[in-house]
């Protein structure tokens, strides 16, 4: 007869920073802030994830949200690598202004 293993307590997720509260998490804020800084440049999820210090999978899920909203689009593919860019749209301009507005109001972003 085997005894059930003691379950390990789940790691509690840190609450988002004041900057990330609007988005539900800091990841989306970090993605938007990075895209606002490099607006007009193409990017891959791999290089974006490296810049914001998140996993590629997590970064990809945030990019997928922005694609569904029409803020980011796939520019092209190089073999299996997808290369994205920010769309030239009013919603993209408005959303990418949010990180600067939050920083102006709340101060510099610091990861919690």
C-alpha distance (Angstrom), angle and dihedral (degrees) to the residues before:
residue distance angle dihedral
X1 . . .
X2 3.76 . .
X3 3.73 124.4 .
X4 3.77 119.5 -134.4
X5 3.76 113.2 -103.2
X6 3.74 116.6 -112.1
X7 3.75 106.7 -103.5
X8 3.75 116.2 -123.1
X9 3.77 115.3 -122.0
X10 3.79 111.9 -103.9
X11 3.74 116.5 -110.8
X12 3.74 109.0 -109.8
X13 3.76 114.4 -124.5
X14 3.77 113.1 -122.2
X15 3.78 114.3 -114.0
X16 3.79 113.2 -106.4
X17 3.77 121.1 -96.5
X18 3.79 119.0 -103.6
X19 3.81 86.8 -97.3
X20 3.80 91.9 53.5
X21 3.81 96.9 45.7
X22 3.79 92.0 86.7
X23 3.81 90.5 56.2
X24 3.80 98.9 37.7
X25 3.80 91.6 -116.4
X26 3.75 142.2 36.6
X27 3.81 92.8 -120.1
X28 3.79 95.3 72.5
X29 3.80 91.0 44.6
X30 3.82 90.0 51.3
X31 3.81 91.9 48.9
X32 3.81 92.2 49.4
X33 3.80 92.9 46.0
X34 3.80 91.2 51.0
X35 3.80 92.8 47.0
X36 3.81 90.2 48.8
X37 3.83 89.9 53.3
X38 3.80 93.5 49.1
X39 3.80 99.4 33.4
X40 3.77 112.1 161.6
X41 3.82 94.5 27.7
X42 3.77 122.8 107.3
X43 3.80 118.5 -124.0
X44 3.78 144.9 -179.5
X45 3.77 125.1 -135.0
X46 3.80 88.6 -117.0
X47 3.80 95.2 59.4
X48 3.81 92.5 39.3
X49 3.82 91.0 51.3
X50 3.80 90.0 50.6
X51 3.81 91.9 51.5
X52 3.79 95.1 50.1
X53 3.83 94.2 36.0
X54 3.79 96.6 -121.8
X55 3.79 131.4 125.6
X56 3.78 118.0 -89.4
X57 3.80 90.6 -120.1
X58 3.80 93.2 53.6
X59 3.80 91.7 45.0
X60 3.80 90.7 48.5
X61 3.81 91.1 53.6
X62 3.82 90.2 53.0
X63 3.82 90.9 48.2
X64 3.82 89.1 50.2
X65 3.82 88.8 57.1
X66 3.80 90.3 51.8
X67 3.81 91.2 47.8
X68 3.82 90.8 53.7
X69 3.82 88.9 52.1
X70 3.81 92.9 49.5
X71 3.81 94.4 -115.1
X72 3.81 97.0 113.0
X73 3.79 129.5 30.5
X74 3.76 136.7 -176.3
X75 3.81 107.3 -99.4
X76 3.80 97.4 -171.9
X77 3.79 145.1 -43.7
X78 3.75 129.0 -110.9
X79 3.78 105.0 -163.0
X80 3.81 103.3 -55.3
X81 3.81 95.4 -19.3
X82 3.78 116.4 103.1
X83 3.77 115.2 -148.3
X84 3.79 117.3 -157.3
X85 3.77 137.4 -165.5
X86 3.78 137.0 -173.4
X87 3.79 112.2 -99.4
X88 3.76 121.7 -117.8
X89 3.78 96.6 -117.3
X90 3.76 139.8 122.6
X91 3.81 92.5 -114.3
X92 3.81 91.3 52.8
X93 3.80 90.9 51.4
X94 3.80 92.1 48.3
X95 3.80 95.9 46.0
X96 3.80 93.5 46.1
X97 3.81 89.2 53.4
X98 3.82 90.1 60.8
X99 3.84 97.7 78.5
X100 3.81 91.4 54.7
X101 3.80 91.4 46.8
X102 3.81 91.5 50.0
X103 3.80 92.0 47.6
X104 3.80 90.9 49.3
X105 3.79 91.0 50.8
X106 3.82 101.5 35.8
X107 3.78 102.8 27.1
X108 3.78 129.0 -120.5
X109 3.80 117.2 -14.7
X110 3.78 115.3 -109.2
X111 3.76 121.5 -176.7
X112 3.83 108.3 -118.2
